[in-house]
Amino acid sequence: MLYPRTDAEAGYPDPPVCPICHQRCDTIYRAEDGTIVGCDRCIEAADAWEVNECFPEKE
């Protein structure tokens, strides 16, 4: 009987992990200076027209 091999035993690398939230991820987001700010699991996209902080004159 053959037992299933782990990904590492099969020659696959470990999945990528976000250095911010430490979850497995597919996409990493960087600021203009190259600093990693999060991933597709810990960053939420928002419509700028619906975010009050994007309109400083109203605050």
C-alpha positions as CSV (number, residue, x, y, z in Angstrom):
1,M,0.0,0.0,0.0
2,L,1.4,3.4,-1.0
3,Y,0.9,6.3,1.5
4,P,0.4,9.8,0.3
5,R,3.5,11.9,0.4
6,T,3.7,15.4,1.9
7,D,4.2,18.3,-0.4
8,A,7.8,18.6,0.8
9,E,8.5,14.9,0.0
10,A,6.9,15.3,-3.4
11,G,9.3,18.2,-4.1
12,Y,6.9,21.1,-3.8
13,P,8.1,24.1,-1.8
14,D,6.2,25.3,1.3
15,P,3.3,27.7,0.4
16,P,4.1,31.4,0.7
17,V,3.3,33.0,4.0
18,C,2.6,36.7,4.6
19,P,5.2,38.2,6.9
20,I,2.6,40.5,8.4
21,C,-0.3,38.2,9.3
22,H,1.6,34.8,8.9
23,Q,-1.2,33.3,6.8
24,R,-0.8,31.4,3.6
25,C,-1.3,33.8,0.7
26,D,-1.1,34.2,-3.1
27,T,-0.5,38.0,-3.4
28,I,1.8,40.3,-1.4
29,Y,1.3,44.1,-1.4
30,R,4.2,46.5,-1.2
31,A,4.3,50.3,-0.6
32,E,6.2,52.5,-3.0
33,D,9.4,52.1,-0.9
34,G,9.2,48.3,-1.2
35,T,8.0,47.7,2.3
36,I,5.5,44.8,2.5
37,V,2.2,46.1,3.9
38,G,0.1,42.9,3.8
39,C,-1.4,40.2,1.6
40,D,-4.6,39.2,-0.1
41,R,-5.8,37.8,3.2
42,C,-5.1,40.7,5.6
43,I,-5.6,43.7,3.3
44,E,-9.0,44.8,2.3
45,A,-9.7,46.8,-0.8
46,A,-12.2,49.7,-0.5
47,D,-13.7,52.2,-2.9
48,A,-11.9,55.5,-2.2
49,W,-15.2,57.4,-2.7
50,E,-16.6,55.6,0.3
51,V,-13.7,56.2,2.7
52,N,-13.9,59.4,4.8
53,E,-10.1,59.5,5.3
54,C,-9.7,60.2,1.6
55,F,-11.5,63.5,2.0
56,P,-9.4,65.4,4.6
57,E,-11.3,68.7,4.1
58,K,-14.5,67.0,5.4
59,E,-12.9,65.9,8.7
